[in-house]
């Protein structure tokens, strides 16, 4: 198999076609995914940021706000406001870290767990539909490729 000319995938010059640009498809996919999630989550009177927080807390248990911000891809100041509303709604607890009083830890409550289960059930079809026609190997390859691109862009 011949090597592919990478210039074709860089937005400059005559060889570039936006519909063959991976970031074009990533942005379109993300926008459509977001619209679908928002539509489903609106019925549960919640949103994507809350869903992200609950997913991370379910998987990791107790998490600091800074670690949570990294995983949910939300600025710490914005996340703090979201967490305050979630705490007022009884979905999470926030407490001072026992080892470092400068750190605030976040954990899910039983009410938050119940909402997370409802969210999981309500959004299940979106993911099944999105993965339709892809086998496990293709999904693993996609994940490997996306992680690789993420790591490339994370280099400073």
C-alpha positions, 0 to 999 in steps of 0.5 A: 500500500502506497503512503498517503500524502499528508498534505492532502489532510492539512488545510493549505494548498490545492491538494486539500479538501475539507471533506477529507479533513479529519477535524472537519468530521470530528467537529461535525460528529461532536456537534451532532452527538451534542444535539442528540444528547441535549435532546434526550437529557432535556427530558430528564431536566439535566444537561451534558456537563452534569452527565459528564460529572456523574460519569466520572464520579461513578467510575472514580468515586471521590475526585478533586475538582481539578481532576474532575475539570480535566476529565469533563473538559470544563474550566475549573471556574465554570465547573465549580458553578455547575458543582454548586448547583448539583450539590444544591440538587442533592446529586453530589457532595463536596468536602475538603480533602483530608490530606490537603485542605486546599483541595475540594473533593467531589463524590456522587450521592445516591440521588446522583447515582439514580440520575446517572442510571436514568441518563445511561438508560436514556442515552443508550440508543444514541451510542448503539446507533453511533456504533452501528456497523462498526466491530470491536476492532474498528472501535479499538482502532478508532480509540487508538487513533484519537488518543494518538492525535490527542497526545500529538496535540498535547505536546508543548 
